[in-house]
Amino acid sequence: MAGRQLRMNKEITGEWLRVPGGLVSVALGALLVAQPAKGARAVLWLIGLHAALFGVLLVVLAFKARRVGTQLANA
């Protein structure tokens, strides 16, 4: 398994981006531990934003599906 990982590391480009990504993750984790109420509020906002955007996309998809159904019925 370690040999496979070493071969993959040679093929992956931009692997250096893992380091700053890891540092940002650790910093955000530390902020969440230090201020859990603000972190929970931020997570709730993200969930709400995701739900709203997903709902809009579902409405758009419903209209498209209705249009396709009408086109198929008329064909």
Secondary structure per residue as TSV (DSSP state, phi and psi in degrees):
chain	resnum	aa	ss	phi	psi
A	1	M	-	360.0	-38.8
A	2	A	H	-66.5	-36.1
A	3	G	H	-64.3	-40.1
A	4	R	H	-63.4	-39.9
A	5	Q	H	-64.0	-41.1
A	6	L	H	-64.7	-39.2
A	7	R	H	-65.5	-39.5
A	8	M	H	-66.3	-37.8
A	9	N	H	-61.8	-31.8
A	10	K	H	-72.4	-26.9
A	11	E	H	-91.1	-22.2
A	12	I	-	-79.4	130.5
A	13	T	S	-102.6	150.9
A	14	G	-	73.4	25.3
A	15	E	G	-66.2	-22.0
A	16	W	G	-61.9	-21.3
A	17	L	G	-67.5	-15.2
A	18	R	H	-66.2	-33.8
A	19	V	H	-66.1	-55.1
A	20	P	H	-64.2	-32.7
A	21	G	H	-63.3	-41.0
A	22	G	H	-66.1	-39.9
A	23	L	H	-64.9	-40.5
A	24	V	H	-64.3	-41.0
A	25	S	H	-62.3	-42.7
A	26	V	H	-64.9	-42.1
A	27	A	H	-64.1	-44.1
A	28	L	H	-66.0	-36.9
A	29	G	H	-62.7	-41.0
A	30	A	H	-64.7	-39.8
A	31	L	H	-64.1	-39.2
A	32	L	H	-65.7	-36.5
A	33	V	H	-69.8	-38.6
A	34	A	H	-72.5	-35.6
A	35	Q	-	-134.0	75.2
A	36	P	H	-64.9	-31.0
A	37	A	H	-66.2	-44.5
A	38	K	H	-66.1	-37.1
A	39	G	H	-64.6	-42.3
A	40	A	H	-65.0	-40.0
A	41	R	H	-63.3	-41.6
A	42	A	H	-64.7	-40.5
A	43	V	H	-64.8	-40.4
A	44	L	H	-63.0	-40.2
A	45	W	H	-62.4	-42.0
A	46	L	H	-64.5	-40.9
A	47	I	H	-65.1	-42.1
A	48	G	H	-64.5	-42.5
A	49	L	H	-63.3	-42.6
A	50	H	H	-61.5	-44.4
A	51	A	H	-63.6	-41.5
A	52	A	H	-65.1	-47.0
A	53	L	H	-63.9	-40.9
A	54	F	H	-63.9	-39.6
A	55	G	H	-62.8	-42.9
A	56	V	H	-62.1	-44.2
A	57	L	H	-62.7	-37.2
A	58	L	H	-66.1	-38.1
A	59	V	H	-64.8	-44.7
A	60	V	H	-60.7	-44.0
A	61	L	H	-63.0	-38.0
A	62	A	H	-63.5	-42.4
A	63	F	H	-65.7	-39.3
A	64	K	H	-65.5	-42.2
A	65	A	H	-64.3	-38.4
A	66	R	H	-63.8	-42.9
A	67	R	H	-63.6	-43.4
A	68	V	H	-64.4	-41.3
A	69	G	H	-61.2	-40.6
A	70	T	H	-66.5	-41.3
A	71	Q	H	-63.2	-40.5
A	72	L	H	-67.8	-36.7
A	73	A	H	-68.6	-33.8
A	74	N	H	-83.3	-14.2
A	75	A	-	-80.8	360.0
